[in-house]
Amino acid sequence: MGQQTLGGDDITLLREIYLQRVTEALPEAAAEAGDWPIRHDHCFARVVLDTLFQGVWYDHIDGTPAYEQLSIEELREAIEIADRMLEDGKPTVETLNRQSLEWRDH
């Protein structure tokens, strides 16, 4: 049985969905497309989390792994960001990656 929040939501399931998007679905989509600016799971995690926090994620989270520090609402939003990247493909990935790098002064 997964961890339940006070509202009865299963945070374990949301964490599994997040991980599936970042470690499997997005890297697989990038490999299939062949022309995305990022392709590794840690890069997708950076972009999703930076987008979630509108800044460098580790300025907002204490502890790792980062996804285990996210609230139910943050996990849902992170999944939505990943899903948008999957649905929109390269244009959204490029835009969000560029913004993430700007927050990091790259």
C-alpha positions as CSV (number, residue, x, y, z in Angstrom):
1,M,0.0,0.0,0.0
2,G,1.3,3.4,-0.9
3,Q,1.7,6.4,1.3
4,Q,-1.6,8.2,1.8
5,T,-1.9,11.9,2.4
6,L,-4.5,13.4,4.8
7,G,-6.8,13.9,1.8
8,G,-6.5,10.2,0.8
9,D,-4.3,10.8,-2.3
10,D,-1.7,8.1,-3.0
11,I,1.6,10.1,-3.2
12,T,3.5,6.9,-4.1
13,L,1.5,6.5,-7.3
14,L,2.1,10.2,-8.2
15,R,5.9,9.7,-7.6
16,E,5.8,6.6,-9.8
17,I,4.1,8.5,-12.6
18,Y,6.6,11.4,-12.3
19,L,9.5,9.0,-12.5
20,Q,8.0,7.1,-15.5
21,R,7.7,10.4,-17.4
22,V,11.1,11.7,-16.5
23,T,13.2,8.5,-16.7
24,E,11.4,6.6,-19.4
25,A,8.8,8.5,-21.5
26,L,10.7,11.7,-22.1
27,P,14.1,10.1,-22.9
28,E,12.3,7.6,-25.2
29,A,10.4,10.4,-27.0
30,A,13.7,12.4,-27.4
31,A,15.4,9.3,-28.8
32,E,12.6,8.8,-31.3
33,A,12.5,12.4,-32.4
34,G,16.3,12.6,-32.7
35,D,16.4,16.4,-32.6
36,W,15.5,17.5,-29.1
37,P,18.0,19.7,-27.3
38,I,18.1,17.3,-24.3
39,R,17.8,13.5,-24.1
40,H,18.9,12.3,-20.7
41,D,16.6,11.7,-17.7
42,H,18.5,14.0,-15.4
43,C,18.1,16.9,-18.0
44,F,14.4,16.3,-18.2
45,A,14.2,16.3,-14.4
46,R,16.1,19.6,-14.3
47,V,13.8,21.2,-16.8
48,V,10.6,19.9,-15.2
49,L,11.6,20.9,-11.7
50,D,13.0,24.3,-12.7
51,T,9.8,25.0,-14.6
52,L,7.8,23.9,-11.5
53,F,9.6,26.3,-9.2
54,Q,10.2,29.0,-11.8
55,G,13.9,28.9,-10.9
56,V,16.7,26.6,-10.0
57,W,14.9,23.7,-8.2
58,Y,17.6,23.1,-5.5
59,D,17.0,26.7,-4.3
60,H,13.5,25.5,-3.3
61,I,14.0,21.9,-2.1
62,D,16.1,20.5,0.7
63,G,17.1,17.0,0.3
64,T,17.3,14.4,-2.5
65,P,15.9,12.8,-4.4
66,A,14.0,15.9,-5.2
67,Y,10.8,14.3,-6.3
68,E,10.4,12.7,-2.8
69,Q,10.3,16.3,-1.4
70,L,7.4,17.4,-3.6
71,S,3.9,17.9,-2.2
72,I,0.9,16.3,-3.9
73,E,0.2,19.5,-5.7
74,E,3.8,19.9,-6.9
75,L,3.9,16.3,-8.1
76,R,0.7,16.9,-10.1
77,E,2.1,20.0,-11.7
78,A,5.4,18.4,-12.4
79,I,3.6,15.5,-14.2
80,E,1.5,18.1,-16.2
81,I,4.8,19.8,-17.3
82,A,6.3,16.5,-18.4
83,D,3.0,15.6,-20.2
84,R,3.1,19.0,-22.0
85,M,6.6,18.3,-23.1
86,L,5.6,14.9,-24.4
87,E,2.5,16.2,-26.2
88,D,4.1,19.3,-27.7
89,G,7.5,17.9,-28.4
90,K,10.5,19.8,-29.5
91,P,9.2,23.4,-29.4
92,T,8.1,23.1,-25.8
93,V,11.2,21.1,-24.8
94,E,13.4,23.8,-26.4
95,T,11.5,26.7,-24.7
96,L,11.5,25.1,-21.2
97,N,15.1,24.0,-21.5
98,R,16.2,27.5,-22.6
99,Q,14.4,29.0,-19.7
100,S,15.9,26.5,-17.2
101,L,19.4,27.3,-18.5
102,E,18.7,31.1,-18.2
103,W,17.8,30.6,-14.5
104,R,21.1,28.9,-14.2
105,D,23.0,31.7,-16.0
106,H,24.1,29.3,-18.9
